[in-house]
Amino acid sequence: MALLAPVDFIVSKLRRGTEEDLSDAAWIAERFHVTASQVRAAAEAALSASFEDTALFLFERTLDRFCLALEPMAS
């Protein structure tokens, strides 16, 4: 049985992008002490492996908002 690493789970939730997904991602980040830089690194890897698509723009905006909100939680 394989499980996603917490940061990969967060990226998958951000790709979907619903309010429930963002809430789940924030909870996982807090629970497993995932930093904004870890999320950004995993997202960059996912983006580089993705086909060009207009939905990626929305993902990048969601990623930016999520990481900005995540940074104060690390303090």
C-alpha positions, 0 to 999 in steps of 0.5 A: 500500500502506497501513501502520498507524502504530505507535501504531494497531498497538498499539491494535489489538493491545490491542483483541485483548488476547492475551498474544502481542498484548501482547508484540507491542505492547510490542515495537513501543512500544519499537522506535518509541519510542511513549509511554504518552500517545500510546497513551492518546490513540489509544485514546481516539480509538478508543473515542470512535468505537466503539459501546457494548459490554461488551468496551470495559471489558476494553479499557480495563483492558488499556490501563491495564495496558499503559500502566502497564508502558510508563511505566517503559520510557520512563525 
